[in-house]
Amino acid sequence: MNIPVYSDTWPQTWKTCYSFDREEVFGQISHWNYYYSYCNRRDAALSMICKDLKRGARIMDVAAGQGNFSIALAEMGYDVFWNDLRDDLGGYVKLKDQTNRITYLPGNIFDFPENGCYDAVLVTEIIEHVAHPDKFLEKISSFVRPGGAVVITTPNGAHYKNTLPKFSDTEDPSIYESLQFKPDGDGHIFLMHPEEIATLARKCGLVLDSLRLLNSPLASGRFEHLFKLKRLPQLCVRIAERAVGFLPHSLKKKICMTIAARLVKPS
């Protein structure tokens, strides 16, 4: 991946993406809890999306933003289709991409044809921004061929600190339509609970293949008053995160911040 040279003449959207990239991929880390949370989510998503896929497979990256996952997948040899509502971000992604394996498809995915031509679709940190996550996942499912997969990551609604509503308890989600599609944490509407993922998948003709709960209190900075993450060896943090995976599911869903799920469309 190229590291672009920052310019004051860039659009504000590019400058915002660059500030995130400094933390996420350029190694200029100032918020270690954000860095660890991002890395855990990225590693889980990429491992799930690449499962059983050969080089040259077609992967759509929905609402891909600054394109770091798109670029990583292209560098692995996949044909990647980058999408985002903000079409101007495509130019920023091109500054970083060295593969020429990315096709740019800006726009609202609800306006796209239901072609079923992709081997996999990646949807990271998006479903919590839409007022109708059931219709959103149904649309995403329509892009995937039989036997293909949808991989999503999203904040965990079952976390003990969550105060946002549960989608399955909401009688009229349309009241939130004016709030949807906003970037970053300010645009969160619903936070999905682990048990909702399988239910939504079934309604869309998908099967839950695997689900992981990520980002323990240590990695997400909940113990920052006890441990300064920047002072801890990265190996220690990663070992602690892996150890959390052996906890009972009932406990993990209360303390882990992120859900990663792989959904498969039956052949």
Buried (B, 14 or more C-beta within 10 A) or exposed (E): BEEBEEEEEBEEBBEBBBEBBBBBBBEEBEEBBBBBBBBBBBBBBBBBBBBEBEEEBBBBBBBBBBBBBBBBBBBBBBBBBBBBEBEEBBEBBBBBBEBEBBEBBBEEBEEBEEEEEBBBBBBBBBBBBBBBBBEBBBBBBBBBBEEBBBBBBBBBBBBEEBEEBBBBEBEEBEEBEEBBBEBEEEBBBBBBBBEBBBBBBEEBBBEBBBBBBBBBBBBBBBBBEEBEBEEBEEEEBBEBBEEBEEBEEEEBBBBBBBBBBBBBBEE
